[in-house]
């Protein structure tokens, strides 16, 4: 919605991808802020993000905002950053920590080494991103979460004397402190005396931000910035200071306000670079992320890992198709496919520190399950 995929990915040293708003159907998603909500992907490589987006994207009759997009790939074979322009808003760089600035600068130098042109520029409307986002998001959340009243949806409190007390207890016990805070803020800005002063002005600010960002894409192919202004917070720290947590979303909410695709690319020291592209240019964005990540891996001392990303993605896609066919045949096959998926997923996890290459696929032997999967993957549909 506002960075819930890209920020955790940055903290864990993996890729986090947010598609263009409308590229992936929201049908079946629990609504928080309907104009921001978007299903994202977290994976060990940009190519994995591209493979998953090709599966989950597309037009859906259950979501009127969904649209068809071109298939994406991020193996770096048919894409080059040479001649591409990357714009870096100064408002983002000046407000982050020293370690974050150094990591982002190093990543941008790698982009320049690949032939990209990096330029810093000013985008003043970005200073309104956080207040506009939280006013709109909380207002929409208060409306969407109103259904969880203990009657139609959600937890129902026991031992209530009357319906009013049942509503109060159900929502107080079912929602956490932060959820209640956002519902109260949303109800406040939607009040009769404050609707024009807050909500309408936030919508106007959103339009100004979107127009400014889209105008920037007339000059630049991508926009770059950090994902988070500091290192990952310690466990429980974000709950102690809600305002600091809100301000930490300053770099990620812009993509949601403008409906842009964005990707979090891991850098050194568990920092991350965020790239944004024009709406429905998801394929180019993923390819750019793949180029940067491949360049970074080539410069690291990772001689122990020899498996290429494109080969792993091809193998994973073949196995995924085999799992889907197996799961449609028998309950036993569904169980077997689930176990296989867990094994393969675990083998693709990043190792900590500065090592960025995915692990080599484990040798599971010539078991009956592996033979069956390989034969199904090679067989026609």
FENDAPE-V758678 format. One record per backbone hydrogen bond with DSSP energy under -0.5 kcal/mol. CO is the residue of the C=O (numbers start at 1). NH is the residue of the N-H. If there is no record, write none. Layout:
# FENDAPE-V758678
{{CO | NH} {CO | NH}}
This chain:
# FENDAPE-V758678
{{3 | 7} {5 | 9} {6 | 10} {7 | 11} {8 | 12} {9 | 13} {9 | 14} {10 | 13} {15 | 43} {16 | 264} {17 | 19} {17 | 41} {18 | 262} {20 | 23} {20 | 24} {22 | 67} {23 | 58} {26 | 29} {29 | 31} {32 | 34} {33 | 36} {33 | 37} {39 | 19} {41 | 17} {43 | 15} {45 | 49} {46 | 50} {47 | 51} {48 | 52} {49 | 53} {50 | 54} {51 | 55} {52 | 55} {52 | 56} {53 | 57} {56 | 25} {60 | 63} {63 | 60} {63 | 66} {67 | 58} {81 | 84} {84 | 117} {85 | 87} {85 | 221} {85 | 222} {86 | 119} {87 | 89} {87 | 224} {88 | 121} {89 | 92} {89 | 93} {90 | 94} {92 | 95} {93 | 96} {97 | 101} {98 | 102} {99 | 103} {100 | 104} {101 | 105} {102 | 106} {103 | 107} {104 | 108} {105 | 109} {106 | 110} {107 | 111} {108 | 112} {109 | 113} {110 | 114} {111 | 116} {112 | 115} {115 | 83} {116 | 118} {117 | 86} {119 | 88} {121 | 90} {123 | 126} {124 | 127} {125 | 128} {126 | 129} {128 | 132} {129 | 133} {130 | 134} {131 | 135} {132 | 136} {133 | 137} {134 | 138} {135 | 139} {136 | 140} {137 | 141} {138 | 142} {139 | 143} {140 | 144} {141 | 145} {143 | 146} {144 | 147} {145 | 148} {147 | 149} {147 | 153} {153 | 150} {155 | 157} {162 | 166} {163 | 167} {164 | 168} {165 | 169} {166 | 170} {167 | 171} {168 | 172} {169 | 173} {170 | 174} {171 | 175} {176 | 180} {177 | 181} {178 | 182} {179 | 183} {180 | 184} {181 | 185} {182 | 186} {183 | 187} {184 | 188} {185 | 189} {186 | 190} {188 | 191} {189 | 199} {191 | 194} {191 | 195} {194 | 198} {194 | 199} {195 | 200} {196 | 201} {198 | 202} {199 | 203} {200 | 204} {201 | 205} {202 | 206} {203 | 207} {204 | 208} {205 | 209} {206 | 210} {207 | 211} {208 | 212} {209 | 213} {210 | 214} {211 | 215} {212 | 216} {213 | 217} {215 | 218} {216 | 219} {216 | 220} {222 | 87} {223 | 276} {224 | 89} {225 | 274} {229 | 97} {234 | 237} {234 | 238} {236 | 240} {237 | 240} {237 | 241} {241 | 245} {242 | 246} {243 | 247} {244 | 248} {246 | 249} {247 | 250} {249 | 252} {249 | 253} {252 | 255} {252 | 256} {253 | 257} {254 | 258} {255 | 259} {255 | 260} {259 | 21} {261 | 277} {262 | 18} {263 | 265} {263 | 275} {264 | 16} {264 | 266} {265 | 273} {267 | 270} {268 | 271} {271 | 267} {272 | 227} {273 | 265} {274 | 225} {275 | 263} {276 | 223} {277 | 261} {278 | 281} {281 | 285} {282 | 286} {283 | 287} {284 | 288} {285 | 289} {286 | 290} {287 | 291} {288 | 292} {289 | 293} {290 | 294} {291 | 295} {292 | 296} {293 | 297} {294 | 298} {295 | 299} {296 | 300} {297 | 300} {300 | 302} {302 | 305} {304 | 306} {308 | 312} {309 | 313} {310 | 314} {311 | 315} {312 | 316} {313 | 317} {314 | 318} {315 | 319} {316 | 320} {317 | 321} {318 | 322} {319 | 323} {320 | 324} {321 | 325} {322 | 326} {323 | 327} {324 | 328} {326 | 329} {326 | 330} {330 | 334} {331 | 335} {332 | 336} {333 | 337} {334 | 338} {335 | 339} {336 | 340} {337 | 341} {338 | 342} {339 | 343} {340 | 344} {341 | 345} {342 | 346} {343 | 347} {344 | 348} {345 | 348} {346 | 349} {349 | 359} {352 | 355} {362 | 364} {365 | 367} {367 | 371} {368 | 372} {369 | 373} {370 | 374} {371 | 375} {372 | 376} {373 | 377} {374 | 378} {375 | 379}}
